[in-house]
Amino acid sequence: MVLVMDYLLFSKAIFVGFAIAAPVGPIGLICIQRTLIQGSKSGLASGFGAATADAIYGAIGAFSLTALTHVLTSAAKPLAIFGIIFLIWLGVKFLRSDNQNQVTQEVLSNNALVSFVSTFLLTIANPITILSFIAVFASMGGNMSLDTGSAGIMVLGVFLGSVVWWLSLVAVVTLIKHKINSDTLKWISRTAGIFLLGFAGWQLMVLIQ
């Protein structure tokens, strides 16, 4: 009976992780742009960075780390400002991909670790996500009390679900990459940059309201 319940929790957690990662927001645009410009390795590293941040927030929610939740939500404003600045920086960087030489230099100067860390920091800069995980995990757990093992299973499920989405996204983009010429790649980078700046502007408006 316990194994069945753990399996159900794990399955639900995978779905939650996939559903949280799937909406194409700033991280999705970054992952797509990096896969096209820098290659699948950079795209996967970007996705894993976001999935790791989701898993950390999921762990805070699943293990009911109230003190840490309070600290991070109290720091929501400075973290949001950091995220806005980061989005602006990335948006401008994407907009400045004006020629093939710049693109080539970007590929040579970036690596998987930079891609991982940047998306990890951008995702972790939204501490309000903790509240979403707490709500979701509470509904998943129902009335039962989650022990350490069950909470760990849920966190692992969220991580794997998120990873499945990023693997799928990178795989699809990689498959169509050979059909896209250099001029189209530049316009994709510019479009992604405009959207990232738009996301930054929207978050700024929310912050100052």
C-alpha angles and dihedrals in degrees: 000000000000091000091051092051091048090050091051091048091049092050092048091047092052089053091048092050091049093046093049093050098041103075107096102237131140094307092050091051091048091049092049094046093048093047090053097042105028102025139253093295091063092043092052092046089053091051093048090051091056092044091052091052090049090051092051092051089044090053091051089053097041096047091043094234092180096173093052091044090054093048094051096043089049087055092049095113099052090042090051090051089051090051092050092050090047092051091049091050092050092044092053090045092054091046091054093059089107102145143024093253091058091048091050091049090049091053092050095046097049130070140181094267092056090048091049096047095045096054091040091056093044092052095043089052089077104073092170084079087076090067090052091052092048090053094045095046091047090055092045093051093047113188096332123106112243117225124205093268094052092046090051091050090053093050091048090049092052091050094048093045090052091047091051090056094049092046090051093047094049091046093053093046091047091052093056096036095092090059093059120085126213095261091054090048090055092050090048089053091049092048091049089050092053092050092048090052088048091053089049091051092048092050090048091053090050090048096053096045 
